[in-house]
Amino acid sequence: MPKPYPSEFRDDVVRVARNREPGVTIEKIARDFGVHPMTLTKWMHRADIDEGSKPGQTRAEAAEIRELRKRNRLLEQENEVLRRAAAYLSQANLPGK
């Protein structure tokens, strides 16, 4: 499912919200760009985490963890196939009674 807003758009809106003049609210900026104020607040929080000014998991770290989990699942499946093949082959090599 594609994201409804491109990352360039989100980055621009966050930059405008951070550089706003005194008296201009987040709600006004969000309305001007056609997004919900809570969405803009979440974007600003995510940007703070990605920049390292707040603790949390960055988008890059989340993507890396996702890839590592995918790789781990694949290795576990391969390991299970090898285990089953070894068991089958060990049974096939037993002398018949």
DRENKEVO-364736 format. One line per field, with one value per atom (N, C-alpha, C, O): residue number from 1; residue in three letters; atom name; z, y, x. Coordinates in nm, 4 decimals, always signed. Layout:
// DRENKEVO-364736
i NUM, ...
aa ALA, ...
at CA, ...
w Z, ...
v Y, ...
u X, ...
***
This chain:
// DRENKEVO-364736
i 1, 1, 1, 1, 2, 2, 2, 2, 3, 3, 3, 3, 4, 4, 4, 4, 5, 5, 5, 5, 6, 6, 6, 6, 7, 7, 7, 7, 8, 8, 8, 8, 9, 9, 9, 9, 10, 10, 10, 10, 11, 11, 11, 11, 12, 12, 12, 12, 13, 13, 13, 13, 14, 14, 14, 14, 15, 15, 15, 15, 16, 16, 16, 16, 17, 17, 17, 17, 18, 18, 18, 18, 19, 19, 19, 19, 20, 20, 20, 20, 21, 21, 21, 21, 22, 22, 22, 22, 23, 23, 23, 23, 24, 24, 24, 24, 25, 25, 25, 25, 26, 26, 26, 26, 27, 27, 27, 27, 28, 28, 28, 28, 29, 29, 29, 29, 30, 30, 30, 30, 31, 31, 31, 31, 32, 32, 32, 32, 33, 33, 33, 33, 34, 34, 34, 34, 35, 35, 35, 35, 36, 36, 36, 36, 37, 37, 37, 37, 38, 38, 38, 38, 39, 39, 39, 39, 40, 40, 40, 40, 41, 41, 41, 41, 42, 42, 42, 42, 43, 43, 43, 43, 44, 44, 44, 44, 45, 45, 45, 45, 46, 46, 46, 46, 47, 47, 47, 47, 48, 48, 48, 48, 49, 49, 49, 49, 50, 50, 50, 50, 51, 51, 51, 51, 52, 52, 52, 52, 53, 53, 53, 53, 54, 54, 54, 54, 55, 55, 55, 55, 56, 56, 56, 56, 57, 57, 57, 57, 58, 58, 58, 58, 59, 59, 59, 59, 60, 60, 60, 60, 61, 61, 61, 61, 62, 62, 62, 62, 63, 63, 63, 63, 64, 64, 64, 64, 65, 65, 65, 65, 66, 66, 66, 66, 67, 67, 67, 67, 68, 68, 68, 68, 69, 69, 69, 69, 70, 70, 70, 70, 71, 71, 71, 71, 72, 72, 72, 72, 73, 73, 73, 73, 74, 74, 74, 74, 75, 75, 75, 75, 76, 76, 76, 76, 77, 77, 77, 77, 78, 78, 78, 78, 79, 79, 79, 79, 80, 80, 80, 80, 81, 81, 81, 81, 82, 82, 82, 82, 83, 83, 83, 83, 84, 84, 84, 84, 85, 85, 85, 85, 86, 86, 86, 86, 87, 87, 87, 87, 88, 88, 88, 88, 89, 89, 89, 89, 90, 90, 90, 90, 91, 91, 91, 91, 92, 92, 92, 92, 93, 93, 93, 93, 94, 94, 94, 94, 95, 95, 95, 95, 96, 96, 96, 96, 97, 97, 97, 97
aa MET, MET, MET, MET, PRO, PRO, PRO, PRO, LYS, LYS, LYS, LYS, PRO, PRO, PRO, PRO, TYR, TYR, TYR, TYR, PRO, PRO, PRO, PRO, SER, SER, SER, SER, GLU, GLU, GLU, GLU, PHE, PHE, PHE, PHE, ARG, ARG, ARG, ARG, ASP, ASP, ASP, ASP, ASP, ASP, ASP, ASP, VAL, VAL, VAL, VAL, VAL, VAL, VAL, VAL, ARG, ARG, ARG, ARG, VAL, VAL, VAL, VAL, ALA, ALA, ALA, ALA, ARG, ARG, ARG, ARG, ASN, ASN, ASN, ASN, ARG, ARG, ARG, ARG, GLU, GLU, GLU, GLU, PRO, PRO, PRO, PRO, GLY, GLY, GLY, GLY, VAL, VAL, VAL, VAL, THR, THR, THR, THR, ILE, ILE, ILE, ILE, GLU, GLU, GLU, GLU, LYS, LYS, LYS, LYS, ILE, ILE, ILE, ILE, ALA, ALA, ALA, ALA, ARG, ARG, ARG, ARG, ASP, ASP, ASP, ASP, PHE, PHE, PHE, PHE, GLY, GLY, GLY, GLY, VAL, VAL, VAL, VAL, HIS, HIS, HIS, HIS, PRO, PRO, PRO, PRO, MET, MET, MET, MET, THR, THR, THR, THR, LEU, LEU, LEU, LEU, THR, THR, THR, THR, LYS, LYS, LYS, LYS, TRP, TRP, TRP, TRP, MET, MET, MET, MET, HIS, HIS, HIS, HIS, ARG, ARG, ARG, ARG, ALA, ALA, ALA, ALA, ASP, ASP, ASP, ASP, ILE, ILE, ILE, ILE, ASP, ASP, ASP, ASP, GLU, GLU, GLU, GLU, GLY, GLY, GLY, GLY, SER, SER, SER, SER, LYS, LYS, LYS, LYS, PRO, PRO, PRO, PRO, GLY, GLY, GLY, GLY, GLN, GLN, GLN, GLN, THR, THR, THR, THR, ARG, ARG, ARG, ARG, ALA, ALA, ALA, ALA, GLU, GLU, GLU, GLU, ALA, ALA, ALA, ALA, ALA, ALA, ALA, ALA, GLU, GLU, GLU, GLU, ILE, ILE, ILE, ILE, ARG, ARG, ARG, ARG, GLU, GLU, GLU, GLU, LEU, LEU, LEU, LEU, ARG, ARG, ARG, ARG, LYS, LYS, LYS, LYS, ARG, ARG, ARG, ARG, ASN, ASN, ASN, ASN, ARG, ARG, ARG, ARG, LEU, LEU, LEU, LEU, LEU, LEU, LEU, LEU, GLU, GLU, GLU, GLU, GLN, GLN, GLN, GLN, GLU, GLU, GLU, GLU, ASN, ASN, ASN, ASN, GLU, GLU, GLU, GLU, VAL, VAL, VAL, VAL, LEU, LEU, LEU, LEU, ARG, ARG, ARG, ARG, ARG, ARG, ARG, ARG, ALA, ALA, ALA, ALA, ALA, ALA, ALA, ALA, ALA, ALA, ALA, ALA, TYR, TYR, TYR, TYR, LEU, LEU, LEU, LEU, SER, SER, SER, SER, GLN, GLN, GLN, GLN, ALA, ALA, ALA, ALA, ASN, ASN, ASN, ASN, LEU, LEU, LEU, LEU, PRO, PRO, PRO, PRO, GLY, GLY, GLY, GLY, LYS, LYS, LYS, LYS
at N, CA, C, O, N, CA, C, O, N, CA, C, O, N, CA, C, O, N, CA, C, O, N, CA, C, O, N, CA, C, O, N, CA, C, O, N, CA, C, O, N, CA, C, O, N, CA, C, O, N, CA, C, O, N, CA, C, O, N, CA, C, O, N, CA, C, O, N, CA, C, O, N, CA, C, O, N, CA, C, O, N, CA, C, O, N, CA, C, O, N, CA, C, O, N, CA, C, O, N, CA, C, O, N, CA, C, O, N, CA, C, O, N, CA, C, O, N, CA, C, O, N, CA, C, O, N, CA, C, O, N, CA, C, O, N, CA, C, O, N, CA, C, O, N, CA, C, O, N, CA, C, O, N, CA, C, O, N, CA, C, O, N, CA, C, O, N, CA, C, O, N, CA, C, O, N, CA, C, O, N, CA, C, O, N, CA, C, O, N, CA, C, O, N, CA, C, O, N, CA, C, O, N, CA, C, O, N, CA, C, O, N, CA, C, O, N, CA, C, O, N, CA, C, O, N, CA, C, O, N, CA, C, O, N, CA, C, O, N, CA, C, O, N, CA, C, O, N, CA, C, O, N, CA, C, O, N, CA, C, O, N, CA, C, O, N, CA, C, O, N, CA, C, O, N, CA, C, O, N, CA, C, O, N, CA, C, O, N, CA, C, O, N, CA, C, O, N, CA, C, O, N, CA, C, O, N, CA, C, O, N, CA, C, O, N, CA, C, O, N, CA, C, O, N, CA, C, O, N, CA, C, O, N, CA, C, O, N, CA, C, O, N, CA, C, O, N, CA, C, O, N, CA, C, O, N, CA, C, O, N, CA, C, O, N, CA, C, O, N, CA, C, O, N, CA, C, O, N, CA, C, O, N, CA, C, O, N, CA, C, O, N, CA, C, O, N, CA, C, O, N, CA, C, O, N, CA, C, O, N, CA, C, O, N, CA, C, O, N, CA, C, O, N, CA, C, O, N, CA, C, O, N, CA, C, O
w +0.0000, +0.0000, +0.0000, +0.0923, -0.0993, -0.1038, +0.0042, +0.0461, +0.0467, +0.1466, +0.0792, -0.0353, +0.1505, +0.0882, +0.0623, -0.0266, +0.1369, +0.1182, +0.0901, +0.1637, -0.0155, -0.0437, +0.0675, +0.1358, +0.0847, +0.1930, +0.1731, +0.2709, +0.0480, +0.0232, +0.0738, +0.1320, +0.0513, +0.0984, +0.2509, +0.3091, +0.3154, +0.4621, +0.5166, +0.6132, +0.4538, +0.5002, +0.4853, +0.5724, +0.3750, +0.3535, +0.4563, +0.5101, +0.4838, +0.5808, +0.7199, +0.7933, +0.7560, +0.8874, +0.8949, +0.9978, +0.7870, +0.7858, +0.8031, +0.8781, +0.7336, +0.7465, +0.8888, +0.9455, +0.9471, +1.0834, +1.1850, +1.2811, +1.1651, +1.2593, +1.2460, +1.3445, +1.1258, +1.1013, +1.1034, +1.0481, +1.1655, +1.1650, +1.2497, +1.3410, +1.2171, +1.2896, +1.4200, +1.4311, +1.5178, +1.6432, +1.6160, +1.5381, +1.6800, +1.6627, +1.5589, +1.5559, +1.4739, +1.3751, +1.4391, +1.4887, +1.4371, +1.5049, +1.4097, +1.2874, +1.4710, +1.3943, +1.3174, +1.2026, +1.3818, +1.3177, +1.1900, +1.0900, +1.1933, +1.0752, +0.9627, +0.8476, +0.9956, +0.8939, +0.8365, +0.7152, +0.9245, +0.8779, +0.7856, +0.6822, +0.8211, +0.7375, +0.6025, +0.4992, +0.6025, +0.4775, +0.3829, +0.2610, +0.4392, +0.3554, +0.3324, +0.2568, +0.3968, +0.3745, +0.4483, +0.4016, +0.5635, +0.6461, +0.7828, +0.8209, +0.8548, +0.9893, +1.0852, +1.0709, +1.1815, +1.2764, +1.3510, +1.3771, +1.3854, +1.4545, +1.3617, +1.4069, +1.2334, +1.1365, +1.1326, +1.1332, +1.1286, +1.1271, +1.2563, +1.2531, +1.3689, +1.4964, +1.4951, +1.5419, +1.4418, +1.4328, +1.3392, +1.3673, +1.2281, +1.1351, +1.2036, +1.1857, +1.2812, +1.3509, +1.4548, +1.4702, +1.5255, +1.6239, +1.5544, +1.6027, +1.4426, +1.3669, +1.3158, +1.3175, +1.2707, +1.2214, +1.3345, +1.3134, +1.4546, +1.5702, +1.6005, +1.6300, +1.5934, +1.6190, +1.5114, +1.5418, +1.3844, +1.2741, +1.2793, +1.2378, +1.3298, +1.3403, +1.4644, +1.4768, +1.5551, +1.6749, +1.7919, +1.8951, +1.7787, +1.8897, +1.9954, +2.1068, +1.9604, +2.0572, +2.0473, +1.9396, +2.1589, +2.1532, +2.0820, +2.0855, +2.0189, +1.9492, +1.8324, +1.8059, +1.7629, +1.6496, +1.5208, +1.4878, +1.4487, +1.3250, +1.2137, +1.2267, +1.1048, +0.9903, +0.9335, +0.8920, +0.9317, +0.8785, +0.9658, +0.9152, +1.0973, +1.1882, +1.1730, +1.1747, +1.1584, +1.1416, +1.0130, +1.0113, +0.9060, +0.7791, +0.7922, +0.7391, +0.8626, +0.8825, +0.9647, +0.9323, +1.0692, +1.1515, +1.0702, +1.0831, +0.9865, +0.9010, +0.8070, +0.7903, +0.7457, +0.6554, +0.7297, +0.6790, +0.8498, +0.9283, +0.9704, +0.9703, +1.0061, +1.0422, +0.9223, +0.9349, +0.8067, +0.6841, +0.6544, +0.6209, +0.6664, +0.6422, +0.7446, +0.7099, +0.8698, +0.9746, +0.9452, +0.9626, +0.9003, +0.8639, +0.7519, +0.7564, +0.6518, +0.5391, +0.5856, +0.5452, +0.6698, +0.7202, +0.8055, +0.7992, +0.8847, +0.9641, +0.8747, +0.9042, +0.7660, +0.6722, +0.6047, +0.5913, +0.5625, +0.4996, +0.5977, +0.5598, +0.7217, +0.8245, +0.8455, +0.8598, +0.8473, +0.8649, +0.7468, +0.7671, +0.6259, +0.5084, +0.5187, +0.4914, +0.5575, +0.5716, +0.6821, +0.6666, +0.7926, +0.9013, +0.8538, +0.8834, +0.7801, +0.7300, +0.6265, +0.6245, +0.5418, +0.4412, +0.5078, +0.4658, +0.6100, +0.6809, +0.7477, +0.7445, +0.8074, +0.8715, +0.7680, +0.7913, +0.6544, +0.5479, +0.4936, +0.4770, +0.4662, +0.4103, +0.5101, +0.4710, +0.6378, +0.7375, +0.7473, +0.7712, +0.7297, +0.7306, +0.6046, +0.6098, +0.4917, +0.3653, +0.3642, +0.2947, +0.4376, +0.4389, +0.5406, +0.5465, +0.6218, +0.7192, +0.6482, +0.5534, +0.6935, +0.6308, +0.6619, +0.7738, +0.5631, +0.5804, +0.6683, +0.6663, +0.7446, +0.8323, +0.7758, +0.8359
v -0.1180, +0.0000, +0.1246, +0.1424, +0.2095, +0.3289, +0.4293, +0.4369, +0.5048, +0.6078, +0.7218, +0.7571, +0.7789, +0.8834, +1.0140, +1.0905, +1.0395, +1.1621, +1.1264, +1.0478, +1.1834, +1.1566, +1.2118, +1.3073, +1.1516, +1.1944, +1.3374, +1.4088, +1.3806, +1.5194, +1.6170, +1.7204, +1.5835, +1.6679, +1.6743, +1.7822, +1.5583, +1.5554, +1.6367, +1.7113, +1.6222, +1.6974, +1.8477, +1.9255, +1.8882, +2.0309, +2.0855, +2.1943, +2.0111, +2.0567, +2.0667, +2.1620, +1.9693, +1.9734, +2.0934, +2.1608, +2.1206, +2.2350, +2.3659, +2.4537, +2.3788, +2.4997, +2.5118, +2.6210, +2.3993, +2.4028, +2.4414, +2.5127, +2.3954, +2.4300, +2.5755, +2.6383, +2.6279, +2.7656, +2.8649, +2.9742, +2.8293, +2.9165, +3.0410, +3.0420, +3.1425, +3.2691, +3.2584, +3.1759, +3.3399, +3.3382, +3.3701, +3.4599, +3.2967, +3.3180, +3.2264, +3.2125, +3.1637, +3.0707, +2.9317, +2.8824, +2.8708, +2.7425, +2.6253, +2.6391, +2.5115, +2.3866, +2.3589, +2.3147, +2.3852, +2.3609, +2.4432, +2.3936, +2.5676, +2.6555, +2.6018, +2.5959, +2.5627, +2.5099, +2.3806, +2.3596, +2.2929, +2.1663, +2.1914, +2.1258, +2.2840, +2.3162, +2.3708, +2.3356, +2.4568, +2.5141, +2.4068, +2.4185, +2.3026, +2.1964, +2.0814, +1.9889, +2.0868, +1.9844, +1.8542, +1.7474, +1.8623, +1.7430, +1.7672, +1.8810, +1.6597, +1.6699, +1.7188, +1.6796, +1.8027, +1.8526, +1.7415, +1.7541, +1.6341, +1.5235, +1.4556, +1.4100, +1.4489, +1.3922, +1.4744, +1.4193, +1.6064, +1.6941, +1.6795, +1.6793, +1.6674, +1.6484, +1.5191, +1.5161, +1.4118, +1.2838, +1.2942, +1.2381, +1.3657, +1.3846, +1.4588, +1.4240, +1.5601, +1.6366, +1.5495, +1.5577, +1.4666, +1.3754, +1.2755, +1.2495, +1.2196, +1.1237, +1.1917, +1.1308, +1.3158, +1.3889, +1.4123, +1.4034, +1.4423, +1.4601, +1.3315, +1.3354, +1.2192, +1.0900, +1.0609, +1.0186, +1.0839, +1.0559, +1.1443, +1.1025, +1.2660, +1.3578, +1.3304, +1.3824, +1.2499, +1.2162, +1.3090, +1.2945, +1.4041, +1.4955, +1.4358, +1.4875, +1.3262, +1.2543, +1.1062, +1.0572, +1.0344, +0.8903, +0.8141, +0.8535, +0.7072, +0.6233, +0.5529, +0.5696, +0.4738, +0.3959, +0.4755, +0.5157, +0.4978, +0.5740, +0.4877, +0.3656, +0.5521, +0.4779, +0.3827, +0.2716, +0.4255, +0.3400, +0.2162, +0.1054, +0.2362, +0.1220, +0.0269, -0.0950, +0.0825, -0.0015, -0.0831, -0.2006, -0.0221, -0.0943, -0.2041, -0.3138, -0.1753, -0.2758, -0.3930, -0.5085, -0.3648, -0.4714, -0.5556, -0.6780, -0.4911, -0.5633, -0.6584, -0.7737, -0.6093, -0.6927, -0.8081, -0.9201, -0.7810, -0.8858, -0.9939, -1.1123, -0.9540, -1.0523, -1.1381, -1.2589, -1.0751, -1.1491, -1.2503, -1.3654, -1.2079, -1.2955, -1.4097, -1.5237, -1.3787, -1.4790, -1.5861, -1.7051, -1.5437, -1.6400, -1.7317, -1.8526, -1.6740, -1.7527, -1.8551, -1.9713, -1.8125, -1.9046, -2.0159, -2.1305, -1.9827, -2.0855, -2.1878, -2.3073, -2.1416, -2.2336, -2.3230, -2.4435, -2.2644, -2.3442, -2.4472, -2.5612, -2.4076, -2.4979, -2.6152, -2.7296, -2.5870, -2.6921, -2.7899, -2.9108, -2.7398, -2.8265, -2.9164, -3.0361, -2.8610, -2.9404, -3.0457, -3.1583, -3.0097, -3.1044, -3.2222, -3.3376, -3.1922, -3.2978, -3.3850, -3.5069, -3.3220, -3.3986, -3.4907, -3.6052, -3.4423, -3.5246, -3.6429, -3.7543, -3.6208, -3.7293, -3.8312, -3.9517, -3.7842, -3.8743, -3.9567, -4.0780, -3.8915, -3.9617, -4.0597, -4.1652, -4.0257, -4.1185, -4.2428, -4.3522, -4.2286, -4.3437, -4.4281, -4.5506, -4.3633, -4.4348, -4.5175, -4.6191, -4.4785, -4.5486, -4.6615, -4.7324, -4.6800, -4.7878, -4.9218, -4.9324, -5.0224, -5.1547, -5.2070, -5.1926, -5.2670, -5.3207, -5.4427, -5.5228, -5.4581, -5.5754, -5.6753, -5.7804
u +0.0842, +0.0000, +0.0889, +0.1684, +0.0777, +0.1629, +0.1231, +0.0076, +0.2215, +0.1947, +0.1183, +0.1465, +0.0219, -0.0589, +0.0170, -0.0206, +0.1207, +0.1976, +0.3432, +0.4029, +0.4007, +0.5428, +0.6316, +0.5948, +0.7469, +0.8361, +0.8846, +0.9070, +0.9012, +0.9432, +0.8378, +0.8706, +0.7110, +0.6015, +0.6027, +0.5918, +0.6160, +0.6186, +0.7350, +0.7193, +0.8534, +0.9702, +0.9486, +0.9875, +0.8867, +0.8597, +0.7617, +0.7825, +0.6553, +0.5552, +0.6182, +0.5918, +0.7008, +0.7679, +0.8612, +0.8674, +0.9338, +1.0252, +0.9482, +0.9908, +0.8348, +0.7529, +0.6995, +0.6978, +0.6554, +0.6003, +0.7072, +0.6782, +0.8296, +0.9369, +0.9813, +1.0200, +0.9757, +1.0204, +0.9047, +0.9168, +0.7941, +0.6763, +0.7006, +0.7831, +0.6280, +0.6379, +0.5596, +0.4688, +0.5933, +0.5164, +0.3696, +0.3374, +0.2834, +0.1398, +0.0773, -0.0450, +0.1574, +0.1050, +0.1018, +0.2031, -0.0144, -0.0309, -0.0062, -0.0078, +0.0164, +0.0319, -0.0977, -0.0947, -0.2099, -0.3395, -0.3550, -0.4068, -0.3105, -0.3202, -0.2327, -0.2759, -0.1098, -0.0188, -0.0742, -0.0710, -0.1255, -0.1821, -0.3007, -0.3135, -0.3862, -0.5025, -0.4569, -0.5137, -0.3543, -0.3045, -0.2499, -0.2629, -0.1890, -0.1327, -0.2308, -0.2011, -0.3469, -0.4484, -0.4232, -0.4628, -0.3575, -0.3366, -0.3995, -0.4269, -0.4215, -0.4775, -0.3682, -0.2524, -0.4027, -0.3017, -0.2280, -0.1083, -0.2969, -0.2307, -0.1299, -0.0249, -0.1613, -0.0674, +0.0600, +0.1701, +0.0456, +0.1623, +0.2422, +0.3653, +0.1740, +0.2429, +0.3227, +0.4365, +0.2642, +0.3350, +0.4550, +0.5609, +0.4388, +0.5507, +0.6650, +0.7817, +0.6314, +0.7344, +0.8049, +0.9268, +0.7293, +0.7890, +0.8812, +0.9915, +0.8378, +0.9188, +1.0461, +1.1530, +1.0360, +1.1529, +1.2533, +1.3742, +1.2026, +1.2910, +1.3673, +1.4867, +1.2994, +1.3643, +1.4683, +1.5798, +1.4311, +1.5237, +1.6475, +1.7556, +1.6323, +1.7465, +1.8310, +1.9419, +1.7798, +1.8551, +1.8328, +1.8983, +1.7419, +1.7180, +1.6253, +1.6165, +1.5556, +1.4729, +1.5062, +1.5402, +1.4967, +1.5264, +1.4157, +1.2991, +1.4531, +1.3561, +1.4212, +1.5403, +1.3415, +1.3912, +1.3723, +1.2607, +1.4813, +1.4730, +1.4150, +1.4054, +1.3767, +1.3226, +1.4270, +1.3939, +1.5522, +1.6587, +1.6773, +1.6952, +1.6728, +1.6856, +1.5675, +1.5845, +1.4489, +1.3293, +1.3387, +1.3019, +1.3875, +1.4025, +1.5068, +1.4890, +1.6153, +1.7197, +1.6673, +1.6949, +1.5931, +1.5362, +1.4392, +1.4375, +1.3583, +1.2645, +1.3386, +1.2988, +1.4466, +1.5261, +1.5936, +1.5986, +1.6455, +1.7102, +1.6116, +1.6453, +1.4911, +1.3889, +1.3507, +1.3306, +1.3409, +1.3102, +1.4206, +1.3925, +1.5446, +1.6597, +1.6631, +1.6941, +1.6314, +1.6278, +1.5222, +1.5482, +1.4023, +1.2983, +1.3440, +1.3214, +1.4081, +1.4575, +1.5615, +1.5566, +1.6549, +1.7570, +1.6957, +1.7402, +1.5944, +1.5277, +1.4576, +1.4592, +1.3964, +1.3312, +1.4342, +1.4130, +1.5451, +1.6505, +1.7065, +1.7334, +1.7236, +1.7741, +1.6778, +1.7212, +1.5492, +1.4494, +1.4514, +1.4398, +1.4657, +1.4746, +1.5970, +1.5882, +1.7096, +1.8312, +1.8169, +1.8642, +1.7525, +1.7305, +1.6457, +1.6765, +1.5386, +1.4506, +1.5226, +1.5055, +1.6022, +1.6764, +1.7775, +1.7945, +1.8436, +1.9413, +1.8724, +1.9246, +1.7573, +1.6834, +1.6380, +1.6477, +1.5888, +1.5430, +1.6599, +1.6478, +1.7719, +1.8869, +1.9477, +1.9976, +1.9438, +1.9985, +1.9107, +1.9619, +1.7814, +1.6912, +1.7085, +1.6975, +1.7355, +1.7511, +1.8785, +1.8839, +1.9801, +2.1093, +2.1160, +2.2164, +2.0106, +2.0112, +1.9935, +1.9158, +2.0647, +2.0449, +1.9049, +1.8557, +1.8423, +1.7074, +1.7048, +1.7982, +1.6003, +1.5890, +1.4930, +1.4708
***
